[in-house]
Amino acid sequence: MVQENEPSVMGQDQAPDIERIKRRLDMLDHRLDNIDSMVTAVAERVMKQPITLTIICPYCGRDIEINILGNEKLKR
């Protein structure tokens, strides 16, 4: 017997879903690239200068001071 080589109805229905998944993965990739760029920029800034965070404790009202210091390697 000869089999017919017609695309199945199920395969045709999945094509739009696959394209939508590809678009969403591309959007996610773009967002992750943006997040990576922001984290890199913050890390470079921290490495160049000291940062001080002052937080007030919600329970006792005391100030909590956090100092972040970085060490940047000299480029030669």
Number of C-alpha atoms within 10 A of each C-alpha: 3 4 5 6 6 6 8 8 8 8 9 10 10 11 11 11 11 11 11 12 12 12 12 12 12 12 12 12 12 12 12 12 12 12 12 12 12 12 12 12 12 11 12 13 14 16 16 13 12 12 13 10 9 10 12 11 10 8 6 7 9 10 11 10 11 11 9 12 13 14 10 12 8 5 4 3
